[in-house]
Amino acid sequence: MFRTRERRGFRAPAWRRPAWAALSCVVVALLAPPVLAGNQQYEPMTASVRSALAAAIADDRSAPEPRFVSIIEKVDWLSAMSARLPRKWKPDYQQRVEFLKSVRYEAQRAGLDPHLVLGLIEVESNFRRYAVSSAGARGYMQVMPFWTDVIGDGDTSMLFDMRSNLRYGCAILRHYIDQENGDLFRALGRYNGSLGRPEYPNAVLKAWKKWEYRLPPAKVTELGRAGAG
């Protein structure tokens, strides 16, 4: 199952760093202001669905290199998104770039809009890596530990690892969207464990709009010139 291995541009998983450092981060996260943290509910699923989800979180052992139209878009997108991330939890620029590239990569891998995923993370954890909800949901995308038994190997510690958490979260959201035949509003309700209530879907949809990105006209012109050349 998916494990983040040490590679250039990646920090070691939390369980491989000093225990006191991980513990201190958890304590800080618990003391942070509450957000609409997730509480996904376990629902029986067929063996084929379980297998598909397990495959979706399988480790492809590749560096997170998301797709961009051009190097111009890549540089501008990373710069624009980095400026929007909260410095309290992401003070280092390289750390922000690593996070953003991973979000975009995992979102694209799951067939999701990266800006939707950023909006969901903001609502779920406010970008806190070690966030833990009252229901026990963990990490950036507030994944419930039961998912590691259903489609993983039962190792809940991986939910505090950036790549693992993002991959689980994106795969689960994709699963709910498919389950709801493309109805994002209902899928978000399922993701949060609040199906039938509007507060969470509305909050994520609002955050999604805030994170939307379009290449500035000047950059579009520059891209056109580069293509013509």
C-alpha positions as CSV (number, residue, x, y, z in Angstrom):
1,M,0.0,0.0,0.0
2,F,1.0,3.6,-0.3
3,R,4.0,4.7,1.7
4,T,6.0,7.9,1.2
5,R,9.6,7.0,0.8
6,E,12.5,9.3,1.2
7,R,13.2,11.1,-2.1
8,R,14.4,14.4,-3.2
9,G,11.9,17.1,-2.4
10,F,10.1,15.1,0.3
11,R,10.4,15.2,4.0
12,A,10.6,11.9,5.9
13,P,7.2,10.6,7.1
14,A,6.2,11.7,10.6
15,W,6.7,8.3,12.2
16,R,10.4,8.4,11.1
17,R,11.1,11.8,12.7
18,P,11.6,12.3,16.4
19,A,8.5,11.4,18.4
20,W,8.5,14.6,20.4
21,A,8.4,16.7,17.2
22,A,5.3,14.8,15.8
23,L,3.7,15.0,19.3
24,S,4.2,18.7,19.6
25,C,2.6,19.3,16.2
26,V,-0.4,17.2,17.2
27,V,-0.8,19.3,20.4
28,V,-0.6,22.5,18.5
29,A,-3.2,21.2,16.0
30,L,-5.5,20.2,18.7
31,L,-5.3,23.7,20.2
32,A,-6.1,25.4,16.9
33,P,-9.5,26.9,16.1
34,P,-12.0,24.2,15.1
35,V,-13.0,23.8,11.5
36,L,-15.7,21.7,9.7
37,A,-13.6,18.5,10.2
38,G,-14.7,15.3,8.4
39,N,-16.3,12.3,9.9
40,Q,-16.7,9.9,7.0
41,Q,-19.0,7.0,7.8
42,Y,-18.1,3.4,7.0
43,E,-20.5,1.9,4.4
44,P,-20.3,-1.7,3.2
45,M,-18.9,-1.9,-0.3
46,T,-18.5,-4.6,-2.9
47,A,-15.2,-6.4,-3.3
48,S,-14.8,-4.7,-6.7
49,V,-15.2,-1.2,-5.3
50,R,-12.8,-2.0,-2.4
51,S,-10.2,-3.3,-4.9
52,A,-10.6,-0.2,-7.1
53,L,-10.1,2.0,-4.1
54,A,-7.1,0.0,-2.9
55,A,-5.6,0.4,-6.4
56,A,-6.3,4.1,-6.3
57,I,-4.0,4.6,-3.2
58,A,-1.3,2.2,-4.4
59,D,2.2,3.6,-4.4
60,D,3.3,4.6,-7.9
61,R,6.7,5.5,-6.5
62,S,6.9,8.6,-8.6
63,A,7.8,12.1,-7.6
64,P,4.8,14.5,-7.6
65,E,5.1,16.1,-11.0
66,P,1.7,17.6,-11.8
67,R,0.6,18.5,-15.3
68,F,0.8,22.1,-16.5
69,V,0.2,23.6,-19.9
70,S,3.6,25.2,-19.8
71,I,6.5,26.2,-17.6
72,I,4.9,29.7,-17.5
73,E,1.7,28.4,-16.0
74,K,3.6,26.2,-13.6
75,V,5.7,29.1,-12.2
76,D,2.7,31.5,-12.0
77,W,0.4,28.9,-10.4
78,L,2.9,27.9,-7.8
79,S,3.6,31.5,-7.0
80,A,-0.1,32.5,-6.8
81,M,-1.2,29.5,-4.7
82,S,1.8,29.8,-2.4
83,A,0.8,33.4,-1.6
84,R,-2.6,32.2,-0.5
85,L,-1.4,29.5,1.9
86,P,-1.5,30.4,5.6
87,R,2.1,31.2,6.7
88,K,1.3,30.0,10.2
89,W,1.3,26.3,9.1
90,K,3.4,26.7,5.9
91,P,6.1,29.3,6.7
92,D,8.8,28.0,4.3
93,Y,8.4,28.6,0.6
94,Q,9.9,25.3,-0.4
95,Q,7.5,23.5,1.9
96,R,4.6,25.3,0.3
97,V,5.8,24.4,-3.2
98,E,6.2,20.8,-2.2
99,F,2.7,20.7,-0.7
100,L,1.1,22.5,-3.7
101,K,2.7,20.1,-6.2
102,S,1.6,17.1,-4.2
103,V,-2.0,18.5,-4.0
104,R,-2.2,19.2,-7.7
105,Y,-0.6,15.8,-8.6
106,E,-2.9,13.8,-6.3
107,A,-6.0,15.7,-7.4
108,Q,-5.2,15.2,-11.1
109,R,-4.5,11.5,-10.5
110,A,-8.0,11.2,-9.0
111,G,-9.6,13.3,-11.7
112,L,-10.4,16.2,-9.4
113,D,-9.9,19.9,-9.7
114,P,-6.9,20.8,-7.6
115,H,-8.6,24.1,-6.5
116,L,-11.6,22.1,-5.2
117,V,-9.1,19.9,-3.2
118,L,-7.4,23.1,-1.8
119,G,-10.8,24.5,-0.8
120,L,-11.7,21.2,0.9
121,I,-8.4,21.1,2.8
122,E,-9.0,24.7,4.0
123,V,-12.4,23.8,5.4
124,E,-11.4,20.4,6.8
125,S,-8.1,21.3,8.5
126,N,-7.1,24.8,7.6
127,F,-3.9,23.2,6.1
128,R,-2.8,21.6,9.4
129,R,-0.9,18.5,8.7
130,Y,-1.5,17.0,12.2
131,A,-5.1,18.1,12.7
132,V,-7.3,15.6,14.5
133,S,-11.0,16.0,14.7
134,S,-13.2,15.0,17.7
135,A,-14.3,12.0,15.7
136,G,-10.6,11.0,15.1
137,A,-10.3,12.1,11.4
138,R,-6.7,12.9,10.6
139,G,-4.4,15.2,8.6
140,Y,-4.9,17.7,5.8
141,M,-8.0,16.0,4.3
142,Q,-9.3,14.6,7.6
143,V,-9.3,11.0,6.7
144,M,-11.0,8.6,9.1
145,P,-8.7,5.8,10.4
146,F,-11.1,3.0,9.4
147,W,-10.1,3.6,5.7
148,T,-6.6,2.2,6.3
149,D,-8.3,-1.2,7.3
150,V,-10.8,-1.1,4.4
151,I,-8.4,-0.3,1.6
152,G,-4.9,-0.1,3.2
153,D,-2.8,-2.2,5.5
154,G,-4.2,-0.8,8.8
155,D,-1.3,1.6,9.4
156,T,-3.1,4.7,10.7
157,S,0.2,6.6,11.3
158,M,0.5,7.1,7.5
159,L,-2.5,9.5,7.6
160,F,-0.2,12.2,9.1
161,D,2.1,11.8,6.1
162,M,1.5,14.4,3.4
163,R,1.4,12.3,0.3
164,S,-0.5,9.4,2.0
165,N,-3.1,11.7,3.4
166,L,-3.7,13.5,0.1
167,R,-3.9,10.3,-1.8
168,Y,-6.4,8.7,0.5
169,G,-8.5,11.9,0.7
170,C,-8.6,12.4,-3.1
171,A,-9.4,8.7,-3.7
172,I,-12.2,8.8,-1.2
173,L,-13.7,12.0,-2.6
174,R,-13.5,10.5,-6.1
175,H,-15.3,7.4,-4.8
176,Y,-18.1,9.5,-3.3
177,I,-18.5,11.6,-6.4
178,D,-18.8,8.4,-8.5
179,Q,-21.2,6.9,-5.9
180,E,-23.4,10.0,-6.2
181,N,-23.3,9.9,-10.1
182,G,-21.4,13.2,-10.2
183,D,-23.5,15.1,-7.7
184,L,-20.7,17.0,-6.0
185,F,-23.0,18.6,-3.3
186,R,-24.1,15.1,-2.1
187,A,-20.6,13.7,-2.5
188,L,-19.2,16.4,-0.2
189,G,-21.9,15.7,2.3
190,R,-20.8,12.0,2.3
191,Y,-17.1,13.0,2.6
192,N,-17.9,15.1,5.7
193,G,-20.4,12.6,7.2
194,S,-23.1,15.2,7.0
195,L,-25.1,14.0,4.0
196,G,-28.4,16.0,3.8
197,R,-27.1,19.1,5.5
198,P,-25.9,22.1,3.5
199,E,-23.4,23.7,5.8
200,Y,-20.3,21.7,4.8
201,P,-20.9,21.4,1.0
202,N,-21.6,25.2,0.9
203,A,-18.4,26.0,2.8
204,V,-16.3,23.9,0.5
205,L,-17.9,25.3,-2.7
206,K,-17.3,28.8,-1.4
207,A,-13.7,28.0,-0.6
208,W,-13.3,26.4,-4.0
209,K,-14.2,29.7,-5.7
210,K,-11.6,31.5,-3.6
211,W,-8.9,29.1,-4.7
212,E,-9.8,29.2,-8.4
213,Y,-7.0,30.2,-10.7
214,R,-6.7,31.7,-14.2
215,L,-3.5,32.5,-16.0
216,P,-3.2,36.4,-16.1
217,P,-3.8,37.9,-19.6
218,A,-0.1,39.1,-19.7
219,K,1.0,35.5,-19.1
220,V,-1.4,34.2,-21.7
221,T,0.2,36.7,-24.2
222,E,3.6,35.6,-23.1
223,L,2.6,31.9,-23.6
224,G,1.3,32.7,-27.0
225,R,4.5,34.3,-28.1
226,A,6.5,31.4,-26.7
227,G,4.4,29.0,-28.7
228,A,4.7,31.1,-31.9
229,G,8.4,31.1,-31.4
